[in-house]
Amino acid sequence: MGWATAHIAKLKAGDIVSFRPRGHSMTGKIESGQLCTVEPVLDVATLEVGDIVLCKVNGSEYLHLVKAIQGQRFQIGNNRGFINGWVGPNAIYGRCTKVEA
């Protein structure tokens, strides 16, 4: 179980979730502790490079950026230049639609 396990379960059930992630990997787009609203991704074809997604890469949960798309593969990384890796559509659970203090 990771920090986002309960949020992922709710997204899979079709619910919208809000939470305050901690950390500095997304500084410039999301500051530590800001309230993020994440909605389920119903169709991965709607995802674009630059979208912030709640996903799982190599067993770890992240609220990070889509950095590149190749067909049904999505490269995930943070806002500081680090790449987490590539995932398929089943590893992306939600898209961040709102960030507020």
RARA-V954550 format. One record per helix or strand of 3 or more residues. SS is the DSSP state (alpha for helix, beta for strand). FROM is the first residue (numbers start at 1). TO is the last residue. If there is no record, write none. Layout:
SS_FROM_TO + SS_FROM_TO
This chain:
alpha_5_12 + beta_17_20 + beta_35_40 + alpha_44_46 + beta_52_57 + beta_60_70 + beta_73_77 + beta_83_88 + alpha_89_91 + beta_92_100
